[in-house]
Amino acid sequence: MTVGLGAQQQYAPDGVKIDDAGNPQYSTFSLCAIDPATGQSGAAVTTRVPFVGRAVPHVRAGVGAVCTQASTVVEYGPRGLDLIAKGVEPKEVLAQLLATDDNRESRQVGVIDMKGRSAAHTGKNNGNWAGSRQGKNYTVQANIMVGPEVVDAVATTFEASDGTGLPLAERMILALEAGYAKGGDRRWGNLQSAAIKVADPNDPGRGNDHITLAIEVGENENPVAEMKRIYYTTGRRLGYRSFSRIEGPDIIELHRMLNEIGYWRPSVGTFPETPRPVTPAFTREYGTFNDDTIAAVDRFRKDRGLDYQGDAPGLVDARFIAALRSAYFDVKKGGSKPTSKSVTHASGSFDVKMTPAADANGNFGRMTASKQYHGDLDATAAGEMLTAMTDVKDSAGYVAVERITGTLHGKRGSFVLQHDGLMNRGAQHLTVAVVPDSATGELAGLLGTMTIVIAPDGKHFYEFDYTLPASK
């Protein structure tokens, strides 16, 4: 008896199954979509075959998107886009692509143009379940699915995000995620992949290809989740991390060390002992990572040669901590405090007299201010302040400008400071900076930021980090 053996399954070098004609077998579900508001077009796909991004999704800026799958003819992607670019409607695009294709019943293709017109072809020989659904600015197509609920979930989720302002890429990824959650491709146990491409006529991309986003997850046990993670993380989208106000004992320790070596609020003098238990007021004043901290950290990093291109502002990493502890130990053992090599630091105290204006109106106020600065800045100042009070305790805001005239480390001139302050139920944020090109005399070209510290006894102190042109 002779036993006939079936033809052995063929594979491409990347592990994808191919048919006798060499066509890759990307049974899958995909989404083609556009965003009329931005002019973007996108194609997203996931399957239980590796490296799906190499074959299925195709986009072109200002033209549209094509997904070619099942018994995949990759060339249908660029050819379909060429036809759309010539003004051919999606239904006719499919008719022309498949007109001479003897295996058209094994193909599945989705097409959309920038007018939102869409169409899909699902051949009769596609694996069950297979089908498609079109709606406003999208087409979703699928084969070898667990059922029509996959396509319905993709479509419903994409429609639900319409008009929300979410980027097209995010809408498409969330839609694929919904389909995947319904079971997606029913070939459980196989390798999986996912990909998304978005074209944008307003973004030249790389090499002027106008591809604003291209993510391919070549193989992963949950490729859609991984694609979402990559998109959220690289795009810094809300949800890629957990965060809250940074405060606590480690920040108190950071401030204590920076203060001891002269980088954070040296006018405070001896850093106060931490109360037990730590009070909310002490944490707000000494244990919150804020703009003052960032300025001190950045100045220390620069002085120690730790400022590398691309570092985030206020970066506290292992190298920084090692250098800070070394400097702190040196000072505690009797060594001299390090001096800044790039930014000059001035400190001292000031007296202030505020005079309310007669035209104050309810919660809005206007004041004139006169100041006398002492210390490294020996000067007088005159300014005006606008305030906004609220009915909530410790919530308020103010803006102010002041012209300071006198000497700064012996150099005479004047300059303008701009204040921008907010208090949110006790949490304070204050920015005080030199107005560019406002300085005169020997201080011409002055730039800098000032930190204001109000001691528990009501006395006012300042910390001023500034730069002057070399000739000054």
C-alpha positions in Angstrom: 0.0 0.0 0.0 1.3 3.4 -0.9 0.7 6.3 1.6 0.6 9.8 0.0 2.4 12.5 2.1 1.0 16.0 2.0 3.2 18.9 0.9 5.4 20.1 3.7 4.5 23.5 5.1 6.9 26.2 3.8 8.3 29.1 6.0 10.1 32.3 5.2 13.4 33.0 6.9 11.6 35.1 9.6 9.4 32.2 10.5 6.2 33.3 8.7 4.2 30.7 6.8 4.1 31.1 3.1 2.0 29.4 0.4 3.1 27.7 -2.8 3.3 31.0 -4.5 5.5 32.5 -1.8 2.8 34.7 -0.3 3.1 35.2 3.5 0.0 34.0 5.5 -0.9 36.9 7.7 -4.3 35.9 9.0 -5.1 38.8 11.3 -7.3 41.7 12.3 -6.4 45.3 11.3 -7.6 48.9 11.3 -7.2 51.6 8.7 -8.2 55.1 9.8 -7.8 58.8 9.2 -8.1 61.9 11.3 -9.5 64.8 9.2 -8.5 67.4 11.8 -4.8 66.6 11.6 -4.6 65.1 8.1 -3.0 61.9 9.5 -3.7 58.4 8.1 -2.9 55.2 10.1 -2.8 51.4 9.8 -2.6 49.2 12.8 -2.6 45.4 13.0 -2.0 42.4 15.3 -1.8 38.7 14.6 -0.5 35.3 15.8 2.3 35.4 13.3 5.7 37.2 13.9 6.8 40.4 12.2 3.4 41.5 10.9 4.6 45.1 10.4 6.7 44.0 7.5 3.8 43.1 5.2 0.3 44.2 6.3 0.2 48.0 7.2 0.8 50.7 4.5 0.3 54.5 4.9 1.1 57.5 2.8 0.8 61.2 3.9 -2.1 63.0 2.4 -3.2 59.8 0.6 -4.6 57.2 3.0 -4.0 53.7 4.3 -4.1 50.1 3.1 -3.9 46.8 5.1 -3.3 43.7 3.0 -3.6 40.3 4.8 -4.8 36.7 4.8 -2.9 35.2 1.8 -1.0 38.5 1.6 0.1 40.3 -1.5 2.4 42.9 0.0 2.5 44.9 -3.3 -1.2 45.7 -2.8 -0.2 48.2 -0.2 1.9 50.6 -2.4 -0.2 49.9 -5.4 -3.4 50.7 -3.6 -2.0 53.9 -2.3 -0.9 54.9 -5.8 -4.4 54.4 -7.0 -5.9 56.5 -4.2 -3.3 59.2 -5.0 -4.8 59.3 -8.5 -8.3 59.9 -7.1 -9.6 56.4 -7.4 -12.3 55.6 -4.8 -11.5 52.7 -2.3 -14.2 50.3 -3.8 -12.7 50.8 -7.2 -9.2 50.5 -5.8 -10.1 47.0 -4.6 -11.7 46.1 -7.9 -8.6 47.1 -9.9 -6.2 45.3 -7.5 -8.1 42.1 -7.6 -9.3 42.1 -11.2 -6.7 39.7 -12.5 -5.9 37.9 -9.2 -6.7 34.2 -9.5 -6.5 33.9 -5.7 -8.6 36.8 -4.8 -10.9 34.6 -2.7 -7.8 34.0 -0.4 -7.1 37.7 0.1 -8.3 40.3 2.5 -7.6 44.0 1.9 -8.8 47.2 3.7 -8.6 50.6 2.1 -9.3 54.2 3.2 -8.7 57.6 1.6 -8.4 61.1 3.1 -12.0 61.8 2.5 -12.9 59.0 4.9 -14.2 56.8 2.2 -13.4 53.1 3.0 -13.9 49.6 1.6 -12.7 46.1 2.4 -12.6 42.8 0.5 -12.9 39.5 2.3 -12.4 36.5 0.0 -14.6 33.4 0.4 -11.7 31.2 1.3 -10.6 33.3 4.3 -10.6 31.3 7.6 -13.7 31.5 9.8 -14.6 33.9 11.3 -13.8 36.5 8.7 -15.4 39.9 7.8 -15.1 43.6 8.1 -16.9 46.7 9.3 -16.7 50.3 8.0 -17.7 53.5 9.8 -16.8 57.2 10.0 -13.1 57.5 9.0 -12.2 53.8 9.5 -12.4 50.3 8.2 -11.6 47.2 10.3 -11.1 43.8 8.7 -10.3 40.4 10.2 -10.0 36.7 9.5 -9.5 33.5 11.6 -11.1 35.3 14.5 -12.9 33.9 17.5 -16.0 35.6 16.2 -17.5 38.9 15.0 -17.2 40.4 18.5 -13.6 41.2 17.7 -14.4 43.5 14.8 -17.3 44.9 16.7 -15.1 45.8 19.7 -12.5 47.4 17.5 -15.1 49.5 15.7 -17.1 50.5 18.8 -14.0 51.6 20.7 -12.7 53.6 17.8 -16.0 55.3 17.3 -16.3 56.1 21.0 -13.0 58.1 21.0 -14.1 60.3 18.0 -14.1 63.9 18.9 -12.2 63.4 22.2 -8.9 65.0 21.0 -6.9 61.9 21.4 -4.2 61.4 18.8 -5.1 59.0 15.9 -2.4 56.6 17.0 -3.7 56.3 20.5 -7.3 55.8 19.3 -6.2 53.0 17.0 -4.1 51.2 19.7 -7.0 51.4 22.2 -9.3 50.0 19.5 -7.0 47.1 18.8 -6.6 46.5 22.5 -10.4 46.1 22.8 -10.4 43.5 19.9 -7.5 41.6 21.4 -9.4 41.5 24.8 -12.3 39.7 23.0 -9.9 36.9 21.9 -8.7 38.2 18.6 -7.0 35.7 16.4 -8.2 32.2 17.4 -4.9 30.4 16.7 -3.9 30.2 20.4 -0.3 29.1 21.1 1.3 30.7 18.1 3.9 33.5 18.1 2.3 37.0 18.1 3.1 40.4 16.8 1.6 43.9 16.3 2.4 47.1 14.4 1.2 50.6 13.7 2.2 53.2 11.2 0.9 56.8 11.0 1.6 59.2 8.2 1.4 63.0 8.7 1.7 65.6 5.9 2.8 68.2 8.5 5.7 66.1 9.8 8.6 65.3 7.5 9.5 62.3 9.5 12.9 60.8 8.7 14.2 61.1 5.2 11.1 63.1 4.3 8.9 60.0 4.3 6.3 61.8 6.5 6.0 58.7 8.8 5.3 60.3 12.1 5.0 57.0 14.0 6.1 53.5 13.3 6.1 50.8 16.0 6.6 47.1 15.3 6.5 44.5 18.1 8.0 41.6 16.2 7.1 39.0 18.8 5.6 39.2 22.2 3.2 37.2 24.3 0.9 40.3 24.4 2.0 42.4 21.5 -0.8 45.0 21.6 -0.1 45.8 25.3 3.6 46.1 24.4 2.8 48.3 21.5 0.7 50.5 23.8 3.5 50.6 26.4 6.1 51.7 23.8 3.7 54.4 22.4 2.8 55.7 25.8 6.4 55.7 27.1 8.1 57.2 24.1 5.3 59.8 23.6 5.2 60.6 27.4 1.4 60.0 27.2 -0.7 60.2 30.4 -0.7 56.8 31.9 2.9 55.7 31.1 3.9 56.3 34.7 2.5 56.9 38.1 3.5 60.1 39.8 2.7 62.5 42.6 4.4 65.4 44.4 7.9 64.4 45.4 8.4 64.9 49.1 9.6 63.0 52.1 12.6 62.2 54.3 15.0 61.7 51.3 14.3 65.2 50.1 14.9 66.6 53.5 18.3 64.8 53.5 19.0 66.1 50.0 18.3 69.7 51.1 20.3 69.2 54.3 23.4 68.1 52.3 23.0 70.8 49.6 22.5 73.5 52.3 25.6 72.3 54.2 27.8 72.8 51.2 26.3 76.1 50.2 24.0 75.2 47.3 20.5 75.3 48.7 19.4 78.3 50.8 22.7 79.1 52.5 21.0 82.1 54.2 19.0 79.6 56.3 22.2 79.1 58.3 22.2 75.9 60.3 19.7 73.5 58.8 16.9 72.9 61.4 16.6 69.5 63.1 13.8 67.4 61.7 10.9 67.3 64.2 9.5 63.9 65.4 7.0 63.3 64.1 7.6 65.2 60.9 5.0 67.9 60.5 3.3 68.8 57.2 4.6 72.4 57.5 8.2 71.2 57.9 7.8 68.8 54.9 6.4 71.7 52.8 9.3 73.9 53.7 12.2 71.5 53.7 11.0 68.2 52.3 9.5 69.1 48.9 11.3 68.7 45.6 10.6 72.0 43.9 12.2 74.6 41.6 14.6 75.7 44.2 15.9 72.2 44.6 16.2 71.7 40.8 18.3 74.9 40.6 20.6 73.8 43.4 21.0 70.3 41.9 21.7 71.5 38.5 24.3 74.0 39.7 26.1 71.3 41.7 26.0 68.9 38.7 27.5 71.6 36.5 30.2 72.5 39.0 31.2 68.8 39.4 31.2 68.1 35.6 28.0 65.9 35.9 25.9 67.9 33.5 25.6 65.8 30.4 23.6 66.7 27.3 20.1 65.4 27.5 20.0 65.1 31.3 16.6 66.0 32.8 16.5 69.1 35.0 17.2 68.3 38.7 18.4 64.8 37.9 19.3 63.0 41.2 21.0 59.8 40.2 23.6 57.5 41.6 26.5 59.6 40.3 25.0 62.8 41.7 24.4 61.2 45.1 28.0 59.9 45.3 29.4 63.3 44.5 27.1 65.1 46.9 28.0 62.8 49.8 31.7 63.2 49.1 31.4 67.0 49.1 29.1 66.9 52.2 31.6 64.6 54.1 34.5 66.9 53.2 32.7 70.0 54.6 31.5 68.1 57.8 35.1 67.1 58.4 36.3 70.7 58.3 36.9 71.2 54.6 35.9 74.4 52.7 32.6 74.7 50.9 32.8 74.2 47.2 32.5 77.3 45.1 30.4 77.7 41.9 32.5 77.8 38.7 29.7 79.0 36.4 26.8 80.6 38.2 27.5 83.3 40.8 25.5 83.0 44.0 24.4 86.0 46.1 22.5 85.9 49.4 21.3 88.1 52.1 18.1 89.6 53.6 15.7 92.3 52.7 13.1 94.6 54.3 9.8 95.2 52.5 7.0 97.6 52.9 3.7 97.0 51.1 1.2 99.7 50.5 -2.3 98.7 49.3 -3.7 100.8 46.5 -7.0 102.6 46.9 -8.6 100.8 43.9 -8.6 97.3 45.4 -11.7 95.4 44.3 -13.0 92.5 46.4 -10.6 89.5 46.2 -8.4 91.4 43.7 -5.8 93.7 45.1 -3.0 96.0 43.9 -0.1 97.1 46.0 3.1 99.1 45.7 6.2 97.7 47.2 9.4 99.3 48.5 12.4 97.2 49.5 15.9 97.5 50.9 18.2 94.6 50.0 21.2 93.8 52.3 24.1 91.5 51.8 25.6 90.6 48.4 22.9 92.7 46.8 23.0 96.2 48.4 20.1 98.0 46.7 16.7 99.6 46.9 13.7 98.4 44.9 10.3 99.8 43.9 7.6 97.7 42.4 3.9 96.9 41.9 2.0 93.7 42.8 -1.4 92.4 41.7 -3.0 89.8 44.0 -5.9 87.4 43.7 -7.3 86.0 47.0 -9.9 83.2 47.2 -12.4 81.9 49.8 -10.2 78.8 50.4 -7.6 79.1 53.1 -4.0 79.3 51.8 -5.0 79.5 48.1 -4.0 82.7 46.3 -1.9 84.1 43.5 0.2 87.1 42.7 2.3 88.7 39.9 4.7 91.5 40.5 7.6 93.5 38.9 10.2 95.5 40.7 13.1 97.7 39.6 16.2 97.0 41.7 18.9 99.7 41.8 22.2 99.4 43.6 25.2 97.1 43.7 25.5 93.4 43.2 28.8 92.0 44.4 30.2 95.5 44.0 28.9 96.1 40.4 26.6 99.0 40.1 23.5 99.2 38.0 19.8 98.2 38.0 17.6 95.4 36.8 14.0 94.2 36.8 12.7 91.2 38.6 9.4 89.5 37.6 7.5 87.5 40.2 4.9 84.8 39.5 3.5 83.2 42.6 0.7 80.6 43.4 -0.4 79.0 46.6 -2.6 75.9 46.4 -3.9 75.2 49.9 -0.6 75.8 51.4 1.6 74.3 48.6 3.6 77.2 47.2 5.1 77.8 43.8 7.1 80.9 43.2 9.2 82.0 40.3 11.3 85.1 40.5 13.5 85.8 37.5 15.4 88.7 35.9 13.6 90.2 32.9 16.0 89.7 30.0 17.8 92.9 28.8 16.4 94.9 31.7 19.8 95.4 33.4 21.8 98.6 33.1 25.3 99.9 34.0 27.8 97.3 35.1 25.0 94.8 35.4 24.0 94.9 31.7 23.4 91.4 30.4 22.5 90.1 33.8 20.3 86.9 33.9 19.3 84.9 37.0 16.6 83.6 39.3 15.9 84.5 42.9 14.5 82.3 45.7 12.7 84.1 48.6 12.7 82.5 52.0 10.5 83.8 54.8 11.8 82.6 58.2 9.3 81.5 61.0 10.0 84.9 62.7 8.9 86.8 59.6 12.3 87.9 58.4 12.9 87.8 54.6 15.9 86.3 52.9 17.0 85.9 49.3 19.1 83.4 47.4 20.1 84.8 43.9 21.9 82.8 41.3 23.0 84.9 38.3 25.3 85.1 35.4 26.9 88.1 33.7 28.7 88.4 30.4 32.4 87.6 30.7 33.4 91.3 30.1 31.4 92.2 33.2 
